[in-house]
Every structure is written in C-alpha cells, then in structure tokens.
Amino acid sequence: MPKCLDPELGALLHAYELNVLSEDDAKRFELHLFKCEHCYKELKDFELEAALLISNAEERRLSEEATMGESSPSKRPVKRSRQEPKNLSPMEEKPLHDIAKVQKPNQLAVAEKLHNLANLRLHQGKHTEAEKLYKQALRIRKKVLGSDHAQVAKSINGLANLYKDQSKYTKAETLYKQALNIYTNTLGPQHPRVAQIYNDIAILCRHQGDYKQAEHLYEQALAIWEKTLGSAHPRVASSLHNLAALYWYKGKYRQSVSLFKRALNIRKKTLGPEHPDVAATLDNLANVYLDEGKYAQAESGYSQALAIRKKTLGPDHHLVGHTLNNLATLYLAQENYARAETLLKQAQDVFKKAFGPDHPHVAMSIHNLANLYRDQGRYYQAERLYEKSLAICKKTLKLNHPDTAYVLHNLAVLHQKQGNFTQAERLYKKTLTIWEKKLGPDHPNVTASRNNLAAIYSAQGKNAKAERLLNSRRKPSKKAQ
C-alpha cells in the first residue's frame, strides 16, 4: 500500500468525508487527491463501506440510530457546510481530523461522505459514478430530514451540476429551481447558497444562449457574495470570472478583460498560483486576447493554463481538452496548420472520452477542425466535418443556439469560397437571424455575418441589398471567419 504523499494534508481525509473543512482546505485536499494514491484508495474503500451501510438490510436500523442521535450532542454529526467555517462550537474547535475520529457513523454522516465523493467524481469527469453517489446521498437526506431541508437542496444542486455538464439542460434546470426554492425558504434570499444557485442557473442560461438572463443572474449572485463574503473571496472571484466570460461572448472585450484580471488576482492570492481555477481564468482571458489579435498574450495564457490543468487534473480531463482546443484556434489564426491539427485531434479525443461522441464540446472541436481544412483548401473534408458538427449541435443544443450559428456561418463561408452563392446566402441569413436575436445587432459576429452576406449579394448583382448591409459595417470578429 503506497504511503500518503503529504501526511499533513492526508490527516484531513476524515474531516473531508464529514464535510467539516473550510472551503479553502477542502479545495487543497481535493487537489491532493488527484496526486495521492493512498488517500484516493481510502476514499474508494469508504465508498464500498458506505454502500454496505445503506443496504436495505441495514437502512432501517441506521435511520433509527440517526434520528435518535439528533437529540444527543455526543452523537450528532457536524452538519456545518464548507461555506460557513465561523462560529465553531467548543467541540468543533478541535483539529478537524480529530473531530472526525470521534464521530459515530450514521446515515447523515454517510450522506455527507457520499456527496463529497460525488463532487470528486464530477471534477474527475466520472459522470456515471457521480450520478450514482449524488442519488444515494439525496435518498438518505430526504428520508432523514424531509424534502425541504437545505441538505436535500445541496444534493439536488449537485445532481443539477452533473446534468448541466452532460448538456442535459432540461433536467438541470428543473433541479436548479427545486434547490433554489428550498434554499430561499430555509436560508433566506440573501444567503451565499442562494447566490450559488443563481450562478449555476446563469451558467445554464449561457450554455443555452440566453445571455440576457445569464447576465442578470450573474449580477445577482455577485451582489450577494460581495455583501456576505467580502470582495476578496474565491466565490466573488468565480462570479467575476463568469460575468467576464459572458461579456466576452457578447463582444464586450474591455469589460471582459477588466473582470478577468480582478478574478485572477483574487484566485492567485486565495487559492495559489497553480490551482485549476487560476488556470480557468488564464484560459478565458487568453480567449479575449485572441479575439483582440494579441497573439503573444493569448499563447502565454493558454500555455500556463494547459500546464496547470495537466499537472492538477491529469492529461485526459475535459478541461485539458478545452485548452488544447483554444490553443489550436490560436495556431489556426496564425496559419500554423500542422500544430493546430494535432491539438484539435487531441482535444476531440479528450472530449469523446469524457462525454461521449454526441456532446457540444465534441461538435465544436470537429467544427474547428473543419475550419482548418477549409482554410487549407480541403473543401470536401471540411464540408463533411461541418455537417457532422451541425448534426451534433442540432441534437444537443437548441436550433437557435449561438454555437449552432457558428457552424452555420462557417459552412456558409465554405460554400462562398466554392462559389455556391445560393447555399451560402441561405446559411448566412439563418446565422444572422440567430445572432441578432441572441447577441444583439452590434455584436462583432453579427457584423461579420452581415459583411459576408453583403459580399454574396454583390457577387449575385444584388447591389442595393449589399449597400444597405454595408452601411451598418463594424469591425468583424475573429471567431466567425
């Protein structure tokens, strides 16, 4: 059996299982788990133990013990969340790993452990395992605490996050709303957990292309977190990061860079320079620099993010796939086709392994590879990949989603290059309708689509139509080529 790589962090194992660590300590321990085979195996062993504890034969007995234990201070499980490390009781002031050793296992303690294991599996991209664990924790909490308890909402929220990552947006939205109602009724409308739900629903809205609602929810979450946690808290950094990403999607680059830099400073100070959240902000800030044509700054950001993610998450994690894809996009913009093609194929393999073949991330990596083939004049291969990407987008996203419009737009560019003006015009019109509705008339992508459509009109002798479109020209985006 291998020894723990860092005994000081390893000593927090049982406290992590019981969810009595502060948020920062929990994040440090989760990073440790990615590297330490000893502690990872210990958690795995507990998962087997927990499965036995909640078996049908034992379930009733454990439930009775848990209920009786609620009235006994010596047996009561610690139920304080990671977001609430203050106001400790005398017992809680002991070292965290010592507290865990004196706790008697009962169903609520098992539920906490199962929930934490589910979070870990979700971070690792092991979605099937995570779903099973979240559902086990939810069943226990509902039975012991009832359906309207904050701990039940916590399990529901975890499941919603899982479904969001799998692009099961309808399921995720339903569960988020359930969790929000429970948290609002039990904790009040200004509680940090309510802010977390606002943030999570905002991410869902962004994925579905509803940027206006996403911005409103992000701002609500930010206001609550700044008020309750202070302006330098990691949660505030997450909110700033997400709002900055939304501004990037909407083409508001100056505001985006400003918020990303604020988030990056907070994350480096509170989480350390090699934390995955730092990598996320570096990666997204590089996206903005790429769209601004600042290639050296973009490459530096992507390279730093890639190194951190590979080190902390492993080479097959889906977030590594994101950075590989983004770095490939940079090389594509620089016409470094060989390096771009290698990275895009690596990213596609990572996404397929993490999510399966029919996922929006797979669609976007295929789409980017199609862009590469198109720019190289390999039109037949490009068209096949665009159609493949479009089929996945239609299956997993709404037909009027902005990402679907990206594929339509670049397929139109391909037809335009081949002189297929009728098909190109039809696709540009579809793209323009989607982007104007979702992004607004002044977005750079809308301008790019208008300009290309005007060129099609001119090529067909429809000069009056072309002139009307060209009168509204603005600087084109580098995302829509």
C-alpha positions in Angstrom: 0.0 0.0 0.0 1.6 3.4 -1.0 2.1 6.0 1.7 0.5 9.4 1.7 2.4 11.9 -0.3 1.7 14.7 2.2 0.7 13.5 5.7 -0.3 17.0 6.8 -3.0 17.1 4.0 -3.7 13.4 4.4 -4.7 13.9 8.0 -7.7 15.9 6.7 -9.2 12.8 5.0 -11.9 12.0 7.6 -12.8 15.7 8.0 -13.3 15.9 4.3 -15.6 12.9 4.4 -17.7 14.6 7.0 -17.7 18.0 5.2 -16.3 19.9 8.1 -13.4 21.5 6.3 -13.3 25.2 5.4 -13.8 25.8 1.7 -10.1 26.6 1.1 -8.9 23.4 3.0 -11.4 21.3 1.0 -10.0 22.6 -2.2 -6.5 22.0 -1.1 -7.4 18.4 -0.1 -9.2 17.8 -3.4 -6.0 18.8 -5.3 -4.1 16.4 -3.0 -6.4 13.6 -4.0 -5.5 13.9 -7.7 -1.9 13.1 -6.8 -2.0 10.8 -3.8 -2.9 7.2 -4.5 -3.1 6.4 -0.8 -5.8 8.9 0.1 -7.7 8.2 -3.1 -7.8 4.5 -2.2 -9.0 5.3 1.2 -11.9 7.2 -0.2 -12.6 4.4 -2.6 -12.7 1.9 0.3 -15.1 4.2 2.1 -17.4 4.2 -0.9 -17.7 0.4 -0.6 -18.2 0.7 3.1 -21.0 3.2 2.6 -22.7 1.0 0.1 -22.9 -1.6 2.8 -24.1 0.8 5.4 -27.1 1.9 3.2 -28.1 -1.6 2.1 -31.7 -2.5 2.6 -30.9 -4.8 5.5 -29.3 -2.0 7.5 -31.2 1.0 6.3 -34.0 1.0 8.8 -31.6 0.4 11.8 -29.3 3.2 10.7 -32.2 5.6 10.1 -33.4 5.0 13.7 -29.9 5.5 15.1 -29.5 8.7 13.1 -32.9 10.0 14.3 -32.1 9.2 17.9 -28.6 10.7 17.5 -30.1 14.1 16.6 -31.1 14.6 20.3 -27.7 13.6 21.6 -24.9 16.2 21.3 -22.2 13.4 21.6 -23.6 11.6 18.6 -24.8 14.4 16.5 -23.0 14.7 13.1 -21.4 18.0 12.2 -23.6 19.5 9.5 -21.9 22.9 9.0 -21.2 23.5 5.3 -17.8 24.4 3.9 -19.1 27.9 3.2 -19.7 28.5 6.9 -16.5 28.0 8.8 -17.1 30.5 11.6 -18.8 30.4 15.0 -17.4 27.0 15.9 -18.7 25.2 19.0 -16.1 24.0 21.6 -16.1 20.5 20.0 -15.6 21.9 16.5 -12.6 23.9 17.7 -10.6 20.7 17.9 -8.3 19.8 15.0 -10.6 18.7 12.2 -9.1 15.2 11.7 -9.6 14.6 15.4 -13.2 15.5 15.3 -13.9 13.1 12.5 -12.4 10.2 14.5 -14.8 10.6 17.4 -18.0 10.9 15.3 -20.2 7.8 15.1 -21.3 6.9 11.6 -25.0 7.3 10.9 -26.9 8.0 7.8 -26.4 11.7 7.6 -22.6 11.3 8.0 -22.7 8.7 5.2 -24.7 11.1 3.1 -22.1 13.8 3.6 -19.3 11.4 2.6 -21.2 10.2 -0.5 -21.9 13.8 -1.6 -18.2 14.7 -1.3 -17.2 11.6 -3.3 -19.7 12.6 -5.9 -18.2 16.0 -6.1 -14.8 14.5 -6.6 -16.0 12.1 -9.3 -17.7 15.1 -11.1 -14.4 17.0 -11.0 -12.6 13.9 -12.4 -15.2 13.7 -15.2 -16.6 10.3 -14.0 -20.2 11.2 -14.5 -21.8 7.8 -14.1 -20.2 7.3 -10.7 -21.0 10.8 -9.7 -24.7 10.4 -10.5 -25.0 7.2 -8.5 -23.4 8.8 -5.5 -25.4 12.0 -5.6 -28.6 10.0 -5.8 -27.6 7.8 -2.8 -26.9 10.9 -0.7 -30.2 12.5 -1.8 -32.2 9.4 -0.9 -30.7 9.3 2.6 -31.2 13.0 3.3 -34.8 13.0 2.1 -35.6 10.1 4.4 -33.9 11.5 7.5 -34.5 15.3 7.0 -37.6 15.5 4.8 -37.9 17.0 1.3 -37.5 20.7 2.3 -34.2 20.7 4.1 -31.1 22.7 3.0 -29.0 19.5 2.9 -31.5 18.0 0.4 -31.2 21.1 -1.7 -27.4 20.6 -1.7 -27.8 17.1 -3.1 -30.3 18.3 -5.7 -27.9 21.1 -6.7 -25.1 18.6 -7.2 -27.2 16.4 -9.5 -28.1 19.6 -11.5 -24.5 20.4 -11.9 -23.9 16.9 -13.2 -26.7 17.2 -15.8 -25.5 20.6 -16.9 -22.1 19.2 -17.6 -23.7 16.5 -19.7 -25.8 19.0 -21.6 -29.0 17.6 -20.2 -30.3 21.1 -19.7 -34.0 20.4 -19.1 -33.2 18.1 -16.2 -30.6 20.5 -14.8 -33.0 23.5 -15.0 -35.8 21.6 -13.2 -33.4 20.6 -10.3 -31.8 24.0 -10.0 -35.3 25.5 -9.5 -36.1 23.0 -6.8 -32.9 23.7 -5.0 -33.4 27.5 -5.3 -36.9 27.2 -3.7 -35.6 25.1 -0.8 -32.6 27.4 -0.1 -34.7 30.6 -0.4 -37.3 29.2 2.0 -34.9 27.8 4.6 -31.9 30.1 4.5 -33.3 33.4 3.2 -32.9 35.2 -0.2 -29.5 36.7 0.6 -27.7 33.6 1.7 -24.5 32.6 -0.2 -26.0 29.3 -1.2 -28.9 31.1 -2.9 -26.2 33.1 -4.8 -24.6 29.8 -5.8 -27.8 28.7 -7.4 -28.2 32.0 -9.2 -24.7 31.5 -10.5 -25.4 27.9 -11.6 -28.6 28.8 -13.4 -26.8 31.7 -15.1 -24.2 29.2 -16.5 -27.1 27.1 -17.7 -28.7 30.1 -19.4 -25.3 31.0 -21.0 -24.9 27.4 -22.4 -28.4 27.7 -23.9 -27.7 31.1 -25.5 -29.9 33.2 -23.2 -27.2 35.8 -22.4 -29.6 38.5 -21.1 -30.9 36.3 -18.4 -27.5 34.9 -17.6 -26.1 38.4 -17.1 -29.0 39.3 -14.7 -28.4 36.2 -12.6 -24.6 36.6 -12.5 -25.1 40.1 -11.2 -27.5 38.9 -8.5 -25.0 36.3 -7.4 -22.1 38.8 -7.3 -24.1 41.3 -5.2 -25.0 38.6 -2.6 -21.4 37.2 -2.4 -19.8 40.6 -2.1 -22.2 41.5 0.6 -21.9 38.3 2.6 -18.4 37.1 2.0 -16.4 40.3 1.2 -14.8 41.5 -2.1 -11.8 39.2 -2.0 -13.5 35.8 -1.5 -13.0 33.0 -4.0 -16.7 32.9 -4.6 -16.6 36.5 -5.6 -13.8 35.7 -8.0 -15.9 32.9 -9.5 -18.7 35.4 -10.1 -16.4 37.9 -11.7 -14.9 35.2 -13.9 -18.3 34.1 -15.1 -19.5 37.6 -15.8 -16.3 38.3 -17.7 -16.8 35.2 -19.8 -20.3 36.4 -20.6 -19.0 39.8 -21.7 -16.5 38.0 -23.9 -19.4 36.1 -25.6 -21.2 39.4 -26.1 -18.1 41.0 -27.7 -17.5 43.4 -24.8 -13.8 42.8 -24.7 -12.7 45.8 -22.5 -15.2 44.9 -19.7 -14.3 41.3 -20.0 -10.5 41.8 -19.6 -11.1 44.0 -16.6 -13.2 41.5 -14.7 -10.9 38.5 -15.7 -7.9 40.3 -14.2 -9.8 41.0 -11.0 -10.8 37.4 -10.7 -7.3 36.2 -11.5 -5.7 38.4 -8.7 -8.2 37.1 -6.1 -7.8 33.4 -7.2 -4.0 33.6 -7.1 -4.0 35.2 -3.6 -6.6 32.9 -2.1 -6.1 29.6 -3.9 -2.4 29.7 -5.0 -0.9 30.1 -8.5 -1.3 26.5 -9.6 -5.0 26.0 -8.7 -7.3 24.8 -11.5 -9.5 27.9 -11.0 -6.5 30.0 -11.8 -6.0 28.0 -15.0 -9.6 28.6 -15.9 -9.2 32.4 -15.7 -5.9 32.3 -17.6 -7.5 30.3 -20.3 -10.6 32.5 -20.7 -8.5 35.7 -20.6 -6.4 34.3 -23.4 -9.6 33.8 -25.4 -10.3 37.5 -25.2 -6.7 38.3 -26.2 -7.1 36.0 -29.2 -10.2 37.8 -30.4 -8.4 41.1 -30.0 -5.5 39.8 -32.1 -3.0 39.9 -29.2 -1.5 36.5 -30.1 1.6 36.6 -27.9 -0.5 37.3 -24.8 -3.0 34.7 -25.8 -0.4 32.0 -26.3 1.2 32.8 -22.9 -2.2 32.4 -21.1 -3.1 29.2 -22.9 0.3 27.6 -22.2 0.1 28.5 -18.5 -3.4 27.2 -18.2 -2.5 23.9 -20.0 0.5 23.3 -17.8 -1.6 23.8 -14.6 -4.5 21.7 -15.8 -2.3 18.8 -16.9 -0.5 18.9 -13.6 -3.5 19.1 -11.3 -6.2 17.3 -13.3 -4.4 14.9 -15.5 -4.0 14.8 -19.3 -7.4 13.2 -20.0 -9.5 15.7 -18.2 -12.1 17.6 -20.3 -10.7 21.0 -19.2 -7.4 20.0 -20.7 -9.4 19.4 -23.9 -10.7 22.9 -23.7 -7.3 24.5 -23.5 -5.9 22.2 -26.3 -8.9 23.3 -28.5 -8.3 27.0 -27.7 -4.6 26.8 -28.3 -5.3 25.1 -31.6 -7.6 28.0 -32.5 -4.7 30.4 -31.9 -2.4 28.4 -34.2 -5.2 28.3 -36.8 -5.4 32.1 -36.7 -1.6 32.2 -37.2 -1.9 29.7 -40.1 0.2 27.2 -38.2 -1.9 24.4 -39.6 0.2 21.4 -38.6 0.3 22.3 -34.9 -3.4 23.3 -34.9 -4.5 20.0 -36.5 -2.5 17.9 -33.9 -4.0 19.8 -31.0 -7.6 19.7 -32.4 -7.4 15.9 -32.8 -6.1 15.6 -29.2 -8.9 17.8 -27.9 -11.5 15.8 -29.8 -10.2 12.5 -28.3 -10.3 14.0 -24.8 -13.9 15.3 -25.2 -15.1 12.0 -26.6 -13.5 10.1 -23.8 -15.1 12.4 -21.2 -18.5 13.0 -22.7 -19.1 10.5 -25.5 -19.4 11.3 -29.2 -22.6 13.4 -29.1 -21.7 16.4 -26.9 -21.4 20.1 -27.8 -17.7 20.2 -27.0 -17.1 17.4 -29.4 -19.1 19.3 -32.0 -17.0 22.5 -31.5 -13.7 20.6 -31.9 -15.0 19.0 -35.1 -16.1 22.4 -36.3 -12.7 23.9 -35.6 -11.0 21.1 -37.5 -13.4 21.8 -40.4 -12.3 25.5 -40.3 -8.7 24.3 -40.6 -9.4 22.0 -43.6 -11.4 24.8 -45.3 -8.5 27.3 -44.9 -6.2 24.7 -46.4 -8.5 24.3 -49.4 -9.5 20.7 -48.4 -13.2 21.6 -49.0 -14.6 18.1 -49.3 -13.2 17.1 -45.9 -14.3 20.4 -44.4 -17.9 20.1 -45.6 -18.2 16.6 -44.1 -17.0 17.8 -40.7 -19.2 20.8 -40.7 -22.2 18.6 -41.4 -21.1 16.2 -38.6 -20.7 19.1 -36.2 -24.1 20.6 -37.2 -25.8 17.3 -36.6 -24.5 17.1 -33.0 -25.4 20.7 -32.3 -29.0 20.2 -33.6 -29.2 17.1 -31.3 -27.7 18.6 -28.2 -28.4 22.3 -28.4 -31.3 24.4 -29.5 -31.6 25.1 -33.2 -31.3 28.9 -32.5 -28.2 28.5 -30.2 -25.3 30.9 -30.9 -22.9 27.9 -31.2 -25.1 26.3 -33.8 -24.9 29.6 -35.7 -21.1 29.4 -35.6 -21.2 26.2 -37.6 -23.8 27.5 -40.0 -21.7 30.7 -40.5 -18.5 28.8 -41.3 -20.3 26.3 -43.5 -21.6 29.3 -45.4 -18.1 30.6 -45.8 -17.1 27.3 -47.3 -19.9 27.5 -49.9 -19.0 31.1 -50.6 -15.4 30.1 -51.3 -16.6 27.4 -53.7 -19.0 29.8 -55.5 -22.1 28.2 -54.2 -23.8 31.5 -53.5 -27.4 30.3 -53.2 -26.5 27.9 -50.3 -24.2 30.5 -48.7 -26.9 33.2 -48.8 -29.4 30.8 -47.2 -26.9 29.9 -44.4 -25.8 33.5 -43.7 -29.4 34.6 -43.3 -30.0 31.8 -40.8 -26.9 32.8 -38.9 -27.8 36.5 -39.0 -31.3 35.8 -37.6 -29.9 33.8 -34.7 -27.0 36.1 -33.8 -29.1 39.3 -34.0 -31.6 37.8 -31.6 -29.2 36.2 -29.2 -26.2 38.6 -29.3 -27.7 41.9 -30.3 -27.3 43.9 -33.6 -24.0 45.4 -32.6 -22.1 42.2 -31.8 -18.9 41.7 -33.9 -20.2 38.3 -35.1 -23.4 40.0 -36.4 -21.2 42.4 -38.3 -19.1 39.6 -39.8 -22.2 37.8 -41.0 -23.6 41.0 -42.5 -20.4 41.7 -44.3 -20.2 38.2 -45.8 -23.9 38.3 -46.8 -23.3 41.7 -48.5 -20.4 40.1 -50.5 -22.8 37.4 -51.6 -25.3 39.9 -52.8 -22.7 41.8 -54.7 -21.4 38.6 -56.4 -25.0 38.0 -57.5 -25.6 41.5 -58.7 -27.9 42.5 -55.8 -26.0 45.7 -55.2 -28.9 47.6 -53.5 -29.2 44.9 -50.8 -25.4 44.8 -50.4 -25.2 48.6 -49.9 -27.8 48.5 -47.2 -25.9 45.9 -45.3 -22.5 47.6 -45.8 -23.8 50.8 -44.4 -24.0 49.1 -41.0 -20.5 47.7 -41.1 -18.4 47.3 -37.9 -15.2 45.6 -37.0 -15.6 41.9 -37.7 -14.9 39.2 -35.1 -12.1 36.7 -35.3 -14.3 33.9 -34.0 -16.6 33.9 -37.1 -14.3 33.6 -40.0 
